[in-house]
Amino acid sequence: MARAVTTQRKAINTAIAWAIGLLIFFPILWTILTSFKTEAQAIADPPLFLNFDWTLENYAIVQDRSDYMRFLWNSVILAGGSTLLGIVIAVPAAWSMAFVPSKRTKDILLWMLSTKMLPAVGVLYPIYLLFIQLGLLDSRFGLVIVLMLINLPIIVWMLYTYFREIPGEILEAARMDGATLREEILYVLTPMAIPGIASTVLLNFILAWNEAFWTLNLTAVDAAPLTAFIASYSSPEGLFFAKLSAASTMAIAPILILGWFSQKQLVRGLTFGAVK
Amino acid sequence: MATRHSRSAARLMMAPAVVLLLGWMLVPLIMTLYFSFRNYFPLRPDRVPGWAGFSNYERFITSSSFWPSVQTTLVIVGGVLVITVLLGILLAMLLDQPMWGQGVVRILVIAPFFVMPTVSALVWKNMFMDPTNGLLAHLWRVFGAEPVAWLSQVPTGSIVMIVSWQWLPFATLILLTAIQSLDGEQLEAAEMDGAPPLKRFWFIILPHLARAITIVILIQTIFLLSIFAEIFVTTGGAFGTRTLTYLIFQRVLESQNVGLGSAGGVYAIILANIVALFLMRIVGKNLDA
């Protein structure tokens, strides 16, 4: 039974937790606020919190100057493409490991996990060289493949832990009733697996969207996503806080929203099912 | 029961994922190993490529930038781990308490994890740590103190700070999940028996969290060993913030000394595998359960 908590105690908890929460969130809030200021207001001393003339001009300037939409589109293609491709490859693998396990299933799963631990920088030059040789440098296709491969272990693992929670008896019953393998997967398994697949898609879309090693090293102009676009602001020219903020806000807003939906899956996905 | 038919079908369904990952692992790995034994300067036609034996391995660890980079790596990884785990435990325990608007607070705390690394690094670098216009400089001046040029005066500390901000949500979220699975009755019983809060924490909560803490440490270590964007856009490896990862990146892509960089890469792979081994053991145990 839960203990009764005094209102006073609850009020104190609430005050402390909100204060800390707002403190941690503050850099994001400040970035969003600054994106609506003019450049002069952005560096005003003392800083302006809400008492400034809100303007959208930074968003227009960022789009005009650097064709923001192109980078956004690249991010969508890279994150979306690599996630979908990963799902298509991982669903059959996870299905077979969850429902037709063999002696080696566990070893295969752990081995897949170990490929995720390979430090990217250790294989940077070979990948770079292969990309040059195959003409894939600065191409979306090449990056979709690389991002898919680095997330594939997480996708397989997440799907595996979700699939394992589906009772195998239901599948057997379908089989007894004469369902073929295809029917079994399409009509029995898929409806039950949709929530798990959706969570996996969500988390891996976020991971691919924020990936900032391969996207920085293997793109230049054509395939550069938002991570590379933002990095181009690291050599500032004159007043630019407000524009940096506008660009940053646009780059993180979609993921912040998606991320809030994926809190629970985050734990499962990033601990490989070890914490649920 | 699985029939022989479904078994071979299962193997077939696993094949694409296994083959792709095998290729992804072996091809670059073998190439890195090969390059590490070569003298190879793609942009220097005057230097003849050839076998180098172990000289790249030797030169990588005897170069003057090696030990400083190991030290920087340890400080960054260790610093971020200490900060995120300690604050993560405190935050998770706080968020577990009854309060109003718990869901909203949790969202506020988790948000930094979803900010892409280049954004958080640049926002911190400019809007907070800039010595003239940064918010921290304003704050310092309010108290009559001389603003700090964070990224040149305390560069490594600043990077630890930025990366901790990004990873605190991860530690908090996982520890919170673990705390919520704690049996409330056990704590209640301890409380009724008169165990003071500190003892309840030390003897009940902390042991319960031990596994989650280990997992947080291992997973974060693997990710932290390879942080890149945070250094790339803040200091570019200057002011002693060159980690092992960054040093290898510079050797390979900036100075195009592929042999030397690849030898460094092999060291990095070995290092990561040592950490990974411990993580896999825990995850593997969990699979049996």
Chai-1 contact restraints between the chains, C-beta under 6 A:
chainA,res_idxA,chainB,res_idxB,connection_type,confidence,min_distance_angstrom,max_distance_angstrom,comment,restraint_id
A,V5,B,P98,contact,1.0,0.0,6.0,A-B,restraint_1
A,K10,B,P98,contact,1.0,0.0,6.0,A-B,restraint_2
A,K10,B,M99,contact,1.0,0.0,6.0,A-B,restraint_3
A,N13,B,Q97,contact,1.0,0.0,6.0,A-B,restraint_4
A,N13,B,M99,contact,1.0,0.0,6.0,A-B,restraint_5
A,T14,B,M99,contact,1.0,0.0,6.0,A-B,restraint_6
A,T14,B,W100,contact,1.0,0.0,6.0,A-B,restraint_7
A,A17,B,L94,contact,1.0,0.0,6.0,A-B,restraint_8
A,A17,B,M99,contact,1.0,0.0,6.0,A-B,restraint_9
A,A17,B,V105,contact,1.0,0.0,6.0,A-B,restraint_10
A,W18,B,V105,contact,1.0,0.0,6.0,A-B,restraint_11
A,G21,B,V105,contact,1.0,0.0,6.0,A-B,restraint_12
A,G21,B,L108,contact,1.0,0.0,6.0,A-B,restraint_13
A,G21,B,V109,contact,1.0,0.0,6.0,A-B,restraint_14
A,I24,B,V109,contact,1.0,0.0,6.0,A-B,restraint_15
A,F25,B,L108,contact,1.0,0.0,6.0,A-B,restraint_16
A,F25,B,A111,contact,1.0,0.0,6.0,A-B,restraint_17
A,P27,B,V123,contact,1.0,0.0,6.0,A-B,restraint_18
A,I28,B,A111,contact,1.0,0.0,6.0,A-B,restraint_19
A,T31,B,V123,contact,1.0,0.0,6.0,A-B,restraint_20
A,I43,B,N133,contact,1.0,0.0,6.0,A-B,restraint_21
A,D45,B,H138,contact,1.0,0.0,6.0,A-B,restraint_22
A,P47,B,H138,contact,1.0,0.0,6.0,A-B,restraint_23
A,I89,B,P16,contact,1.0,0.0,6.0,A-B,restraint_24
A,I89,B,A17,contact,1.0,0.0,6.0,A-B,restraint_25
A,A90,B,A17,contact,1.0,0.0,6.0,A-B,restraint_26
A,P92,B,M13,contact,1.0,0.0,6.0,A-B,restraint_27
A,A93,B,M14,contact,1.0,0.0,6.0,A-B,restraint_28
A,A93,B,A17,contact,1.0,0.0,6.0,A-B,restraint_29
A,S96,B,A10,contact,1.0,0.0,6.0,A-B,restraint_30
A,S96,B,M13,contact,1.0,0.0,6.0,A-B,restraint_31
A,S96,B,M14,contact,1.0,0.0,6.0,A-B,restraint_32
A,V100,B,A2,contact,1.0,0.0,6.0,A-B,restraint_33
A,V100,B,S6,contact,1.0,0.0,6.0,A-B,restraint_34
A,V100,B,R7,contact,1.0,0.0,6.0,A-B,restraint_35
A,V100,B,A10,contact,1.0,0.0,6.0,A-B,restraint_36
A,K106,B,L287,contact,1.0,0.0,6.0,A-B,restraint_37
A,L110,B,M280,contact,1.0,0.0,6.0,A-B,restraint_38
A,L110,B,G284,contact,1.0,0.0,6.0,A-B,restraint_39
A,M112,B,L21,contact,1.0,0.0,6.0,A-B,restraint_40
A,S114,B,A276,contact,1.0,0.0,6.0,A-B,restraint_41
A,T115,B,L21,contact,1.0,0.0,6.0,A-B,restraint_42
A,T115,B,M25,contact,1.0,0.0,6.0,A-B,restraint_43
A,M117,B,I222,contact,1.0,0.0,6.0,A-B,restraint_44
A,M117,B,A272,contact,1.0,0.0,6.0,A-B,restraint_45
A,M117,B,A276,contact,1.0,0.0,6.0,A-B,restraint_46
A,P119,B,S226,contact,1.0,0.0,6.0,A-B,restraint_47
A,P119,B,A268,contact,1.0,0.0,6.0,A-B,restraint_48
A,P119,B,I269,contact,1.0,0.0,6.0,A-B,restraint_49
A,P119,B,A272,contact,1.0,0.0,6.0,A-B,restraint_50
A,A120,B,S226,contact,1.0,0.0,6.0,A-B,restraint_51
A,V121,B,T245,contact,1.0,0.0,6.0,A-B,restraint_52
A,V121,B,I248,contact,1.0,0.0,6.0,A-B,restraint_53
A,V121,B,F249,contact,1.0,0.0,6.0,A-B,restraint_54
A,V121,B,A268,contact,1.0,0.0,6.0,A-B,restraint_55
A,G122,B,G265,contact,1.0,0.0,6.0,A-B,restraint_56
A,G122,B,A268,contact,1.0,0.0,6.0,A-B,restraint_57
A,G122,B,I269,contact,1.0,0.0,6.0,A-B,restraint_58
A,V123,B,P28,contact,1.0,0.0,6.0,A-B,restraint_59
A,V123,B,T32,contact,1.0,0.0,6.0,A-B,restraint_60
A,L124,B,V252,contact,1.0,0.0,6.0,A-B,restraint_61
A,Y125,B,V252,contact,1.0,0.0,6.0,A-B,restraint_62
A,Y125,B,V258,contact,1.0,0.0,6.0,A-B,restraint_63
A,P126,B,P28,contact,1.0,0.0,6.0,A-B,restraint_64
A,P126,B,M31,contact,1.0,0.0,6.0,A-B,restraint_65
A,P126,B,T32,contact,1.0,0.0,6.0,A-B,restraint_66
A,I127,B,P28,contact,1.0,0.0,6.0,A-B,restraint_67
A,L149,B,W24,contact,1.0,0.0,6.0,A-B,restraint_68
A,V156,B,A17,contact,1.0,0.0,6.0,A-B,restraint_69
A,N210,B,M116,contact,1.0,0.0,6.0,A-B,restraint_70
A,A212,B,P117,contact,1.0,0.0,6.0,A-B,restraint_71
A,A212,B,T118,contact,1.0,0.0,6.0,A-B,restraint_72
A,A212,B,A229,contact,1.0,0.0,6.0,A-B,restraint_73
A,F213,B,F228,contact,1.0,0.0,6.0,A-B,restraint_74
A,T227,B,M116,contact,1.0,0.0,6.0,A-B,restraint_75
A,T227,B,T118,contact,1.0,0.0,6.0,A-B,restraint_76
A,I230,B,T118,contact,1.0,0.0,6.0,A-B,restraint_77
A,I230,B,V119,contact,1.0,0.0,6.0,A-B,restraint_78
A,A231,B,T118,contact,1.0,0.0,6.0,A-B,restraint_79
A,A231,B,V233,contact,1.0,0.0,6.0,A-B,restraint_80
A,Y233,B,L122,contact,1.0,0.0,6.0,A-B,restraint_81
A,S234,B,V233,contact,1.0,0.0,6.0,A-B,restraint_82
A,F241,B,M127,contact,1.0,0.0,6.0,A-B,restraint_83
A,S248,B,V119,contact,1.0,0.0,6.0,A-B,restraint_84
A,S248,B,V123,contact,1.0,0.0,6.0,A-B,restraint_85
A,A251,B,V119,contact,1.0,0.0,6.0,A-B,restraint_86
A,I252,B,V115,contact,1.0,0.0,6.0,A-B,restraint_87
A,I252,B,V119,contact,1.0,0.0,6.0,A-B,restraint_88
A,I255,B,F114,contact,1.0,0.0,6.0,A-B,restraint_89
A,L256,B,F114,contact,1.0,0.0,6.0,A-B,restraint_90
A,G259,B,F114,contact,1.0,0.0,6.0,A-B,restraint_91
A,W260,B,I107,contact,1.0,0.0,6.0,A-B,restraint_92
A,Q263,B,I110,contact,1.0,0.0,6.0,A-B,restraint_93
A,V267,B,L173,contact,1.0,0.0,6.0,A-B,restraint_94
A,V267,B,I174,contact,1.0,0.0,6.0,A-B,restraint_95
A,V267,B,T177,contact,1.0,0.0,6.0,A-B,restraint_96
A,T271,B,I215,contact,1.0,0.0,6.0,A-B,restraint_97
A,F272,B,V283,contact,1.0,0.0,6.0,A-B,restraint_98
A,A274,B,I215,contact,1.0,0.0,6.0,A-B,restraint_99
A,A274,B,V283,contact,1.0,0.0,6.0,A-B,restraint_100
A,A274,B,N286,contact,1.0,0.0,6.0,A-B,restraint_101
A,V275,B,I174,contact,1.0,0.0,6.0,A-B,restraint_102
A,V275,B,T177,contact,1.0,0.0,6.0,A-B,restraint_103
A,V275,B,A212,contact,1.0,0.0,6.0,A-B,restraint_104
